[in-house]
Structure formats: C-alpha cells, structure tokens
Amino acid sequence: MKEEKKSDLVGDRFDFSLLEATLPSSNKHIQEFLTSLFKFPSDKDNNRYADAVIEVQKVAFDVASSVQSNITKIFTKFVLQDGAKRTAIDISDGCREEDAIEFLLTSFDKCNLELGKDNLPSNSKFVLETTKTVILSLFVMIQRDNFHDQLQKRRASFVFVKRLLNDTISSNFIEDLIEYTVNGEDEETTSEVFNHIFDILRAAIDAKHFERNGDDDVKQILRVMNLLLNVFVGSEEDAMKIDESVNLEQQGYMNRMSMIRGLLHQMILPLISDPASKTKTLKWFSAVINARRRRNLHGSADGHHFMVNFLSVMYRLSEKTDISKIIMEYPFLPGTLVDIKKETRIKMDEQSALTFAAQFADRPVEYDFSTVCFFLTIAAQQLVFPPLMRQIYEHSRHINDIEQKLEAMREKLKTLTGIERSRLEQLINLENENWQLMCRHLLCLKTHSEDPAIVAAGLDFVNKQMKLVMNSLCPNLDIMRDDSQLPAEPTALFCAYPEYYLEGAFDFYIFAIETSTNLLMESNTEWIARLIILFIHYDYIKSPFLVAKLVGVLANLHNSFWFHMISLQMAQDKLLHCLIKFYSEFEDNGEFDEKFNVRGTIQRMLEKLVDNVVFKAKFKNMAEECSIEFVRFANMVINDATWSMDEIVSTLKIINRIEKKMEHEEAWDQSTRNQQMERLEESKGGVGLWLDMANTDLKLILSIANSSSEPFQTPALGQRLAVFLNHNLAQLLSDNVKVNAPNDFEWHPREFLNRVASIYLGINTPIFFKYIAYDERTYNPTFFQNVIEQMKKRQIVSKDQLKKFEELAEEVKKEYTAKAELEEEYGDVPEEFKDPIMDGIMLDPVRLPSGHVMDRAVIERHLLSTPNNPFNRAPLELKELVPDEELKSKIDEWIAQKRKFREG
C-alpha cells in the first residue's frame, strides 16, 4: 500500500492538489519551492523525489533551528545518500562530487531567484535565507571531509575550481560563501575550505610553462585568484577594517562630499575677498566655534557632518598661510576672535596667564586674515578630531561587547530546547540587529574622519601648527641642529599658549598613524624631529599627561618613521635618558590606571629601542654607571612587576578555587552554575589585563640584568629584586595557581617561570646570592631544592640553565648558613646600632636632616619609591644624607670584637 501511494505522487502523475488539504496555505508556496529543489529529471529518481515531497511536508516553519535541521536532513538524505542505498545522484554516469556540487550551486541560485521576486511573504523569505545558509553549510561540510564515506573533499575541490575557471559560479555564491566562513564561529573554517582551492590553483599555475603559450589558462587562474581575494566581507569588516582602503560605498560618499566641500569653499571666497564682509565672516567663524565648544561642554555629540565640512573649508583657507608672517601674539590681543581665557596653558597658571596678556592691553586689535584664520582653524580642529576619535573608540568597544555577548548567548543556546531556545534565538536576532546598526554607525564615523582629502589637508595644517608653536620657543628653529639653540627655560609666549595647541597636534598624529600611513609617507618627516626636540625638553610642559600623549605618538611610529626617528642625532644623544627619567617621574602624577598605561607604552618603546645597536650600547652604559635616575627607574619597574604579578597570582587562585568547586558541585542548579561561570570568565579576563604588563616588566628587568648586574648589586635594588623573584617563583610553582586550559586566556606559566629563572642567572653575583639568602619571607634551602625538582619535572629551563641554577642554589645555601651564624653572633646588638625601621644592624649609618639615623640601604630603598623623610614626611633627597662616621666606627669595632671573641 505504501509503495502504491507513493506511485500516485511521482513523475508526470504528481499533483500538488492532492496535498492541498494537508498544507497550510501560508506555507504552501515555500513547500512547493523546497519540493522543486529535489525534483530530478530522470524517471529512475521519481521515488526519491516522492520521498523528498513527504519530508518537506514535515518541515516546521516557526523556529529557525527546526527549519535548518529539517532541510539539512533532507539534503543529506536525498543528495548525499550512503553507498548501501540507491542515491538520488547517479554516479554511474560520472563523478558523484561533481553532481553534488552542481546540486548545491543550482539550489543556491534557485533560492536567490525566488528571493528576487516582488511581494515575497516574510515567512517565505525567512525559509529561503535559511535554505541558503544550509547550502553553504553543506558545501563547507564537504570541504571539511564530513562526508568522507560518500564524497572525496579533494575531488570536490577540483570540481569547484573547474567551475570557477569556466566562470559558471554566480558571484553571489562566492561572496556569501566567503562571508559565511569568515563570520562563522570556527576560526579555522575559512582556511579549511579555501586552502584546498588555492593549492589546486597554485599547482595549476606551476604546471604552466611560458614556452608552451598557455597565457589564456594563466589569465583564467589569476582571474579566479583575484576574484576570491577581492571579495569584500560584510558590515563587520566595514566597521573594523585596519588598513587604509575604503569600500565602494565609502568612496562614493567621499567623492560626493568632496564636491560639496569644494562648492562651500567657493561660496566663502567672495565673502572673505570683499573688505566689507571679510571681518563679519571671520566673526561668524568664531561664533560657530564658540557655539560648538559650548555644545561639547554640555555633552552633545551631534553635528559631525557640519563640523567636518566647516573644518574642510577652514583647512582650505589656511592652505597657503606663511607661518613667518603670522602674528604669534594674536590670541592675547584685546578683541581677539580666538577666546582662550578659560583654556589650560602649556606651562602657566591662570593668574600668570592674565598677567602675560595684560602687556598687550593697549595694543589695537588686528584683523589680519591669515593670522585670524589660522588660529581659528586650530580651535576648529580641536572640536572635530578628538570627539570623532572618542566616538570611534566607544563604538568599537561597544561592538566588541556585543560580540562577546552574542558568543555567550550562542554557547548557551547549545544547552537549550523548546520555548527557552526559541526565546533566546529571538534575543540573538535582536542583538545581532543592534550589532549591525552599531557597525554601520562606526562605518559612518570612520568615513567622516578617514576621508583622504581631509586627512591630507589636516597633516599639512598640523605640521604648520607645530612649526608655529616651536617657533615661539626659538624663532627660526633649525630642527636638524643640536638642542643648544633652545632656551634653558621655555619662553613666556610658549608657556601661555593653550595646551590644545600641542594636544591637538598629538591627537592628529596618533590618528593619522593609525589610519592613514600612506598619506603620512607622502609628507615630509620634519614633524618627527619637532616631536623629538619637544620630548627631549619635556620639562617645558607642565602636564605629565600631555607629555605621555607625546610619548604615545613616538611609540606608535612604525617602519620608516621609526627608523628616521632613531637616526636623528638628538634622539641618539638624549631620547633614552629622557624616557627613563619620565618613566620614574610619572609615578607621582598619574592616576592609577593611567600610570600603568603610560609606563607600558614607555616599556614597549624601550624594548624596540634596545633592538638597535646604538641604543643597546647606550642602555648598557647607563646600567653600568648605575646613576640615581637609572636606579630609580629600575626600582619603578620592580614596583610595577610586583603589582602586576600579585594581581595575576591572586586572580589565578580565584580561578583555581572556582574550577575545583565546579568539578565537585554536581548538585548545583543552573542559576548557581551560571553565576560561577560568569565569575570564572570575569576572573580570566582580569588575568588578561595584567599579563601584558607583567610580561613586559619581566622582559625589562631581564634586559637590565643582561646589560649589567650593577644596579642589582646595590642593597636598595638587590634586596627588593631578590624578594620579588623568590616570592613569585614560589607562587607560580604552587598548586593553588594551576588552572584548566590556561592557553585560552593567554596564560603561559612555563614562559613566566623561565623568565624569572633567567633573571636569577642574568645577575648571578656573590652579593646577589646574599640578598636571596637573606629573604626571610620565602627563602630556605628546601625551597630552592623543590624549585630545581619542579624545573626538571616540567622542563622549564634548558639543561645548561638548570646546571647553572643548581650552582647558584649551592652558593645561596652557603650564604644562608653564614647568615645563621651571624644572627647567633649578633644576638645582643645594642639598640643604638639598629636601624629604627628594619631593626637590623646598621652597616652604613647616615643621619637625616631631622636628626634620625638610618642604615643607608634602608633609607635609599625608601627614597626610590617615596622621596620624603619617613619620620616627618618632609621632602628628602639622597644628597641630604650625611654619613655618621662616629657611629659607624663604634659598630665596626663592636663587630670586630664579636668576631675576635668567636675565633679566639
């Protein structure tokens, strides 16, 4: 009966009217379409076609996952049937893989054709889009060898390449396939699908020889490679692109706006050419800027279109300005159109700024067009690029947050069924729409800010702006000479200029470096020399945050810009010293997070510098000289390393505890488990925040140690470093910090342990052995014995390093034994011989201005971090410490008597 019924449904006798009673009218159209996908032309496949019709009737159209899973089932059942059964595709006439690829491509084109019809119901559109996704998924599964019993993936790749070379694959399929693989959850999908295809193309072109005149074949192969490599992927790539290319939509917008901006400029020209309207036009420019400034102060972020167009016109008006003819005092003249009264100055307080401006009180206002326009353009620029950059950053961060949220929701979706799954799918769709909208907003912002015409004009203007500010320090400054031409103290005019005259330039350079490298390459490099001069004299600038932004510009230079910078004689002479000095000085000025950000930037810059032979030699000399500035710098690096390592270790312990609980708490309800998972992910993210800093800190300490052990032979640094190394070695080897899948959040404990061990071996001097042994918090001989066993077991260091570490351990053990003997010998130290803070015997007593006496090693270590008197908090410098020779003689005599008594 069953076969009889089926025969009524096949071939020419098949009549959809027989099914009308069972098909909902709203789904009838799409069911007919899906049925048509499985209709094979030959009579021998009629039974399969009838089976497909029956399966299509079972498809549910209300839930996406149901549609997708059912369609996948039908495709795999009637197209890729296993060899034990009769297949829908007859392989006796040819290649099964060719028929399978043909089926998928044809079905995809049918879906697109159907989607192109007018007035398509939303339900139909939904199922058609889902079907296309299933087709792409099946194609990927073939390429990933998921159907190895039925199909050979390499043969399928040959079939696909053949179709590509014959130009018989729709561009829609290629574009959707690439987007599907790129934006999928598995990062390996794209390579697994296309590596086979490119391998075949590469082999094909290798087989072509020039003398065989196969040019047409080569052209086809290159056409296909270009076709694949030039596919543009979706809005995500639009928004997150990191190169300087723009898509066609952006380019079209930019071209249109360029024409409009040109017309706006032409409209303004008559107004500034006519003496009767020129001053009024300048006043209108000023009014626009002031109004925009007020809106920015109130948090308004709209009006980008207008302000970018306005700035474009201002750039064009200032294009031919001769800096030598600018009236440099204009912002301070009475009646100036550039209001800077409430602006923070480069190095002048508010009262001093008023006093400086007072000297121009009797000077008549001068409406010199070039001067007024130039200073107004500086102000306008500050109202455009910083807000745009902030919004780009905020949108990028928001997009990243949404992506993480979507990833978590999709992961959770795998565990749900029924109505809960349906609800979550709806939330995912809504969140995905939000993500797409944010990506489009971000693309619009980037289109505004990264317009090559605007950036090129901005670069030209900012270079002039920097030249003007630097000329206020030294007229006709020769940027290629040494810095002896600069004044010991900055000029009053330079100090009185607003901070944003420099900050605006720094912001723009950072923006151009990140987005418009090619345009920068086309400009001259004088701006780099000016920045180096300014940083070498960063004491000209009051705000450490402004100096930090200057460092950020220099640190982000890459390739030819970087090599140009380090080739400048002024940079070779003073850049390294200034970086090290500023690293320490930022300690007391920066906010907590800002301090680590700035120091991280300096550390990365130092790491790049010491790769250069000139700077490496200079760094080594500075370490060997062991100046107070270098010692303070090294101390700050240890401080930062201590903090970052403490954060990492404490968070690893939290992760360890949560993972252990989750292994044993099987009775947890889903809510409790979800809370623990959220805390776990948060903790993993917390580790990631500090890993880069800790890694860079340890590299820098190792670099100092490898350059010279001198800084760490001083008691102030050596004792601190020994305590730091011992403590962290013990922590990293503890079972309390072991976590599951550490690589998932970039935690590589063996690398950290190896780096710690390398620092020990990099110093490896008798005095440092003593510092290690004297660490009462962590060290004892058993501890080091355990360390060596762990190093062997986990292969943390090489055999040669392990042997050296064993030798170091023996030397430290000797010092530990000697220390125990000394403690017994000095058991009754007179109170006047003891350091008042550390309670140990003073070997080098020094007197503070307050009259207190301390051991030099103790007070020096204190002053490295806190330059004040520990007893009254008064400022204190090393040069104020006075050796107490009389007390030292008494201590030395007492020690000699003790030793004589013991030996006698």
Disulfide bonds with the S-S distance in Angstrom:
none
